[in-house]
Amino acid sequence: MSQKKTTITRIFVVEDDFMYRKMVKYIMELNPDHEVHAFETGKECLDNLHLKPDIISLDYALPDMSGEEVFEKIKAFDDRIRVIILSGQKDVATAVRLVQRGAFDYITKNEETKERLLSALARAKRDLSRQQELDVLREEVKAKYDFRRSIVGASPAMEEVFHLISKASRTNITVSITGETGTGKELVAKAIHYNSRRSEGPFVAVNMSAIPRELLESELFGHEKGAFTGASARKPGQFELANKGTLFLDEIAELDLGMQAKLLRALQEREVRRVGGTRPVKFDARIITATHKNLAELVREGKFREDLYYRLLGLPIKLPPLRERDKDIILLANHFLKAFAKENNMPVPRLSREAKNKLMAYPWPGNVRELKAVVELAAVMASGETIEADDIQFSGTQEAHNFLTHEMTMEEYKYQIVFHFLEKYNNDVQLVAKKLDIGKSTIYRMLQEYRQKRKRKQMQS
């Protein structure tokens, strides 16, 4: 039977009075899980900070320097050390000043010192435990969005994306992400945030297309109580909530021109004004935008402000569609199958050769999001631990939707029509040729050309 690991709390006692130092050290050592070090002077304490104490009991009146000076140097070394001040004088102004500067507690030396010190120690340990749990959670979140692990890909196109994520993570530059629906734009935005200096701040995502136009200003900038019917209390906007972190504005192309002007002003001034408010509210947030549309084209059409476009452009990251990532399709499929199996406490399914060929032959109009849905369904439909080609099903509705909405050349549309009918009729080339009223040799030639073009494009990348 495994035993719970004991956490040792390292405590410094800094006190020039020998008997008092001995008494405080004794109180601290009542718990066998405490590692206590006692020092007579402030210099001795500061010289040993490399031992990384969790809690310091600090006498305010030391012979070599003031307790306040020692306190400031401790906090400068590591602001997370819990410092409990012990003083022979009851000075409320000093106590308030030190607590405001980050002292954990201020205790006057008297007959109640032992009880108060034990109480402060218990609270400091609880606070320390919460901080450690928070640190672990932050590390887990950071690891989750380590882009080399959270974003699966080995194709040349994705290697370029990784390179740009790395560059973006090292600075506060605005980032604009483009790519078809389902390519993972929000995942890239989170990877940038959680690998940047702002990782301890909030990541706030706003989908512009999901918010009614009349509520968008209030959602972004906040509102004051009584600003409009139903505004029963002050509400901070997403810009305020993202302070010291990252604000991800998804589907940025959906903003109307009026809201674009207000967004531009907010970005230029680094401040917002709540609806119904009179005072500006400063914010400090990194801006990342995303869209599946061509913003440059919208600027030429007069549907998107040119000044806002250049304000948001920053570092552009273009995510490749899955059909241009041949090398990643099976890699991603296996990744999703492994995760799905873990979530459902089942063996990891294996893709048969025919199933792999079927996945590779499909053009993936819904991109990575569609691939995830398809392989998860295939894992459910499989009768054993091997996924066969017949277990893989594509959504005709999704196909038709993407076929009509994605911008492609006429040649690309021809390829997709052929792929669609080959899938529909189980790769029966003769039947597909009859349905489309074209020769079998034409279909074979198109398939060969398509594979060659994709191969050349990969080599050029």
Secondary structure, 3 states (H helix, E strand, C coil): CCCCCCCCEEEEEECCCHHHHHHHHHHHCCCCCEEEEEECCHHHHHHCHHHCCCEEEEECECCCCEHHHHHHHHHHHCCCCEEEEEECCCCHHHHHHHHHCCCCEEEECCCCHHHHHHHHHHHHHHHHHHHHHHHHHHHHHHHHCCHHHHCCCCCHHHHHHHHHHHHHHCCCCCEEEECCCCCCHHHHHHHHHHCCCCCCCCEEEEEHHHCCHHHHHHHHHEECCCCCCCCCCCEECHHHHCCCCEEEEECHHHCCHHHHHHHHHHHHHCEEECECCCCEEECCCEEEEEECCCHHHHHHCCCCCHHHHHHHHEEEEECCCHHHCHHHHHHHHHHHHHHHHHHCCCCCCEECHHHHHHHHHCCCCCHHHHHHHHHHHHHHHCCCCEECHHHCCCCHHHHHHHHHHCCCCHHHHHHHHHHHHHHHCCCCHHHHHHHHCCCHHHHHHHHHHHHHHHHHHHHHC
